[in-house]
Amino acid sequence: MKLFYTIGEVAEMFNVNTSLLRYWESEFPQLKPHKTTKGTRSYTEKDIALLRRIYHLTKECGYTLDGAREQLRLSDNTDLAIQKLLDARHQLLSLQQSLNNTPTE
């Protein structure tokens, strides 16, 4: 597995033109591949995972760009809520463990 992929490699992965990837970059603010001073894009696995979601929503599910943006926003909010719940669960389990280890009189 590589750390960075070129725009050509990513376009080939999705069987799309590089111009579509550049367009999606302008339409989806969360898509921000690293750019060199010359403007060469480098995509990470995280970027590719996001592109996979965008591709799925627009090309396979038929969402408009607005609809895809909304689905990504809802998904991001859900992911954040899940993480907060997992953090709260961890804190409660830690508290329970410390209470169970407290000697009683």
Backbone as JSON, one array per atom type, in Angstrom:
{
  "sequence": "MKLFYTIGEVAEMFNVNTSLLRYWESEFPQLKPHKTTKGTRSYTEKDIALLRRIYHLTKECGYTLDGAREQLRLSDNTDLAIQKLLDARHQLLSLQQSLNNTPTE",
  "N": [[0.85, -1.19, 0.0], [0.56, 2.18, -0.87], [1.61, 5.45, 0.29], [0.86, 7.84, -0.91], [-1.04, 8.78, -3.77], [-1.14, 9.56, -7.25], [-3.11, 11.91, -9.19], [-3.75, 10.77, -11.61], [-3.49, 8.01, -11.08], [-5.54, 7.69, -9.21], [-7.77, 8.45, -10.7], [-7.78, 6.38, -12.52], [-8.37, 4.25, -10.81], [-11.08, 4.67, -10.3], [-12.08, 4.72, -12.77], [-12.55, 7.18, -14.13], [-12.3, 10.53, -15.51], [-9.5, 12.71, -14.92], [-10.29, 15.32, -14.75], [-12.83, 15.18, -13.66], [-12.27, 14.47, -11.02], [-10.95, 16.78, -10.17], [-13.07, 18.55, -10.4], [-14.88, 17.49, -8.51], [-13.39, 18.02, -6.27], [-13.69, 20.77, -6.11], [-16.35, 20.9, -5.5], [-16.85, 19.48, -3.18], [-16.05, 20.32, -0.12], [-14.69, 18.9, 1.88], [-12.92, 17.3, 0.58], [-9.66, 17.38, 0.13], [-6.95, 17.03, -1.34], [-3.39, 16.8, -0.94], [-1.38, 19.4, -2.22], [1.39, 20.22, -4.23], [3.78, 22.94, -4.59], [3.74, 23.34, -7.27], [1.24, 22.56, -7.9], [0.63, 19.89, -8.18], [-1.31, 17.13, -7.36], [-1.61, 14.99, -4.5], [-3.0, 12.13, -3.34], [-4.29, 10.65, -0.4], [-5.02, 7.58, 1.42], [-7.23, 8.2, 2.93], [-8.37, 10.31, 1.46], [-9.04, 8.86, -0.82], [-10.91, 7.08, 0.21], [-12.97, 8.87, 0.79], [-13.5, 9.77, -1.8], [-14.46, 7.37, -2.8], [-16.88, 7.19, -1.46], [-18.16, 9.48, -2.49], [-18.22, 8.82, -5.22], [-19.83, 6.52, -5.11], [-22.27, 7.6, -4.15], [-22.93, 9.49, -6.18], [-22.56, 8.26, -8.73], [-23.42, 5.58, -8.53], [-25.71, 5.54, -6.89], [-27.11, 7.66, -7.85], [-27.38, 10.24, -6.81], [-27.71, 13.81, -6.78], [-25.22, 16.43, -6.85], [-25.73, 18.18, -4.73], [-27.38, 16.54, -3.17], [-25.59, 14.45, -2.58], [-23.67, 15.85, -1.11], [-25.23, 16.49, 1.12], [-25.81, 13.92, 2.12], [-23.22, 13.13, 2.84], [-22.72, 15.02, 4.81], [-24.66, 14.33, 6.73], [-23.77, 11.76, 7.31], [-21.24, 12.34, 8.37], [-22.02, 13.7, 10.69], [-23.31, 11.62, 12.01], [-21.17, 9.86, 12.4], [-19.64, 11.42, 14.15], [-21.38, 11.59, 16.35], [-21.47, 8.88, 17.09], [-18.81, 8.49, 17.85], [-18.69, 10.18, 20.09], [-20.49, 8.87, 21.78], [-19.12, 6.43, 22.13], [-16.86, 7.39, 23.49], [-18.08, 8.33, 25.85], [-19.06, 5.91, 26.83], [-16.67, 4.58, 27.36], [-15.64, 6.22, 29.42], [-17.62, 5.81, 31.38], [-17.32, 3.05, 31.84], [-14.74, 3.06, 32.91], [-15.17, 4.55, 35.23], [-16.96, 2.81, 36.52], [-15.27, 0.63, 36.94], [-13.38, 1.78, 38.66], [-15.02, 2.3, 40.86], [-15.74, -0.28, 41.59], [-13.32, -1.21, 42.49], [-12.89, 0.19, 44.78], [-12.31, 0.06, 48.2], [-14.63, -1.12, 50.65], [-16.18, -0.15, 53.77]],
  "CA": [[0.0, 0.0, 0.0], [1.32, 3.41, -0.99], [1.15, 6.56, 1.13], [0.25, 8.85, -1.76], [-1.38, 8.39, -5.14], [-1.3, 10.7, -8.16], [-4.47, 12.08, -9.68], [-3.93, 9.79, -12.67], [-3.72, 6.71, -10.47], [-6.86, 7.7, -8.58], [-8.75, 8.47, -11.79], [-7.81, 5.02, -13.06], [-9.06, 3.4, -9.82], [-12.52, 4.88, -10.41], [-12.4, 4.75, -14.2], [-13.09, 8.5, -14.44], [-11.3, 11.49, -15.96], [-8.9, 13.53, -13.87], [-11.06, 16.56, -14.64], [-13.94, 14.94, -12.73], [-11.72, 14.53, -9.67], [-10.73, 18.19, -9.86], [-14.39, 19.14, -10.23], [-15.39, 17.07, -7.2], [-12.61, 18.75, -5.26], [-14.27, 22.11, -5.97], [-17.73, 20.76, -5.04], [-16.88, 18.84, -1.86], [-14.99, 21.0, 0.64], [-13.91, 17.99, 2.71], [-11.93, 16.66, -0.27], [-8.52, 18.3, 0.03], [-5.67, 16.35, -1.53], [-2.2, 17.64, -0.77], [-0.88, 19.96, -3.48], [2.74, 20.78, -4.19], [3.81, 24.33, -5.05], [3.42, 23.32, -8.7], [-0.17, 22.19, -8.05], [0.46, 18.45, -8.33], [-2.11, 16.58, -6.27], [-1.27, 13.71, -3.91], [-4.16, 11.61, -2.62], [-4.04, 9.66, 0.64], [-6.07, 6.56, 1.54], [-8.42, 8.9, 3.45], [-8.95, 11.0, 0.3], [-9.6, 7.85, -1.71], [-12.13, 6.59, 0.86], [-13.99, 9.9, 0.57], [-13.86, 9.69, -3.22], [-15.26, 6.17, -2.97], [-18.23, 7.55, -1.01], [-18.72, 10.42, -3.47], [-18.49, 8.04, -6.43], [-20.98, 5.66, -4.83], [-23.48, 8.42, -4.06], [-23.27, 10.17, -7.43], [-22.56, 7.4, -9.91], [-24.14, 4.32, -8.32], [-27.02, 5.8, -6.28], [-27.78, 8.68, -8.64], [-27.59, 11.5, -6.1], [-27.16, 15.05, -7.32], [-24.11, 16.88, -6.01], [-26.32, 18.69, -3.48], [-27.82, 15.38, -2.4], [-24.4, 13.74, -2.1], [-23.1, 16.68, -0.04], [-26.1, 16.34, 2.29], [-25.59, 12.58, 2.66], [-21.92, 13.14, 3.5], [-22.86, 15.82, 6.03], [-25.4, 13.5, 7.69], [-22.89, 10.67, 7.69], [-20.22, 12.9, 9.25], [-22.67, 13.97, 11.97], [-23.54, 10.32, 12.64], [-19.86, 9.39, 12.85], [-19.27, 12.22, 15.32], [-22.25, 11.16, 17.46], [-21.02, 7.54, 17.5], [-17.55, 8.65, 18.58], [-19.0, 10.76, 21.4], [-21.09, 7.8, 22.58], [-18.05, 5.51, 22.49], [-16.06, 8.05, 24.52], [-18.87, 8.33, 27.08], [-19.07, 4.52, 27.31], [-15.34, 4.32, 27.94], [-15.57, 6.94, 30.7], [-18.49, 5.13, 32.33], [-16.68, 1.79, 32.21], [-13.61, 3.4, 33.79], [-15.76, 4.93, 36.51], [-17.48, 1.59, 37.13], [-14.13, -0.17, 37.4], [-12.79, 2.41, 39.84], [-15.96, 2.1, 41.97], [-15.66, -1.69, 41.98], [-12.04, -1.43, 43.14], [-12.84, 0.99, 45.99], [-12.62, -0.77, 49.37], [-15.8, -0.69, 51.44], [-15.93, -0.23, 55.23]],
  "C": [[0.89, 1.25, 0.0], [0.78, 4.46, -0.02], [0.4, 7.59, 0.31], [0.04, 8.32, -3.17], [-1.52, 9.65, -5.99], [-2.74, 10.78, -8.62], [-4.76, 11.08, -10.8], [-4.22, 8.4, -12.13], [-5.12, 6.62, -9.87], [-7.95, 7.68, -9.65], [-8.89, 7.07, -12.38], [-8.55, 4.07, -12.12], [-10.58, 3.46, -10.0], [-13.01, 4.89, -11.86], [-13.12, 6.06, -14.58], [-11.96, 9.38, -14.95], [-10.74, 12.26, -14.77], [-9.67, 14.83, -13.68], [-12.25, 16.39, -13.7], [-13.45, 15.0, -11.29], [-11.47, 15.97, -9.25], [-12.06, 18.9, -9.61], [-14.97, 18.76, -8.87], [-14.66, 17.78, -6.08], [-13.2, 20.15, -5.04], [-15.68, 22.05, -5.38], [-17.86, 20.18, -3.63], [-15.74, 19.39, -1.01], [-14.14, 20.06, 1.5], [-12.85, 17.23, 1.91], [-10.79, 17.64, -0.53], [-7.22, 17.52, -0.14], [-4.51, 17.33, -1.35], [-1.76, 18.14, -2.15], [0.52, 20.51, -3.26], [2.66, 22.25, -4.65], [3.5, 24.43, -6.54], [1.97, 22.93, -8.96], [-0.42, 20.71, -8.27], [-0.26, 17.89, -7.11], [-1.57, 15.22, -5.82], [-2.43, 13.28, -3.04], [-3.74, 10.55, -1.61], [-5.16, 8.62, 0.61], [-7.37, 7.21, 2.04], [-9.13, 9.64, 2.31], [-9.66, 10.0, -0.61], [-10.88, 7.27, -1.11], [-13.27, 7.59, 0.67], [-14.44, 9.89, -0.89], [-14.74, 8.47, -3.5], [-16.72, 6.45, -2.56], [-18.91, 8.49, -2.01], [-19.09, 9.68, -4.75], [-19.75, 7.2, -6.24], [-22.27, 6.47, -4.84], [-23.89, 8.99, -5.41], [-23.43, 9.22, -8.6], [-23.42, 6.14, -9.73], [-25.55, 4.55, -7.76], [-27.78, 6.9, -7.0], [-28.08, 9.98, -7.92], [-27.06, 12.68, -6.93], [-25.99, 15.44, -6.43], [-24.63, 17.42, -4.68], [-26.74, 17.53, -2.58], [-26.65, 14.6, -1.81], [-23.75, 14.52, -0.96], [-23.91, 16.51, 1.25], [-25.91, 14.95, 2.93], [-24.24, 12.5, 3.39], [-21.99, 13.91, 4.81], [-23.57, 15.0, 7.11], [-24.52, 12.36, 8.21], [-21.8, 11.15, 8.65], [-20.79, 13.18, 10.63], [-22.92, 12.67, 12.73], [-22.23, 9.76, 13.18], [-19.41, 10.12, 14.11], [-20.09, 11.8, 16.54], [-21.81, 9.79, 17.98], [-19.74, 7.66, 18.3], [-17.78, 9.22, 19.97], [-19.61, 9.71, 22.32], [-20.04, 6.78, 23.02], [-17.16, 6.09, 23.58], [-16.78, 8.04, 25.86], [-18.91, 6.92, 27.69], [-17.75, 4.18, 27.99], [-15.2, 4.99, 29.3], [-16.43, 6.25, 31.76], [-17.91, 3.79, 32.78], [-15.5, 2.01, 33.15], [-14.11, 3.76, 35.18], [-16.28, 3.7, 37.25], [-16.34, 0.74, 37.7], [-13.5, 0.44, 38.65], [-13.7, 2.27, 41.05], [-15.91, 0.67, 42.49], [-14.37, -1.99, 42.74], [-11.89, -0.63, 44.44], [-13.2, 0.11, 47.19], [-13.82, -0.21, 50.14], [-15.49, -0.88, 52.91], [-16.77, -1.27, 55.87]]
}
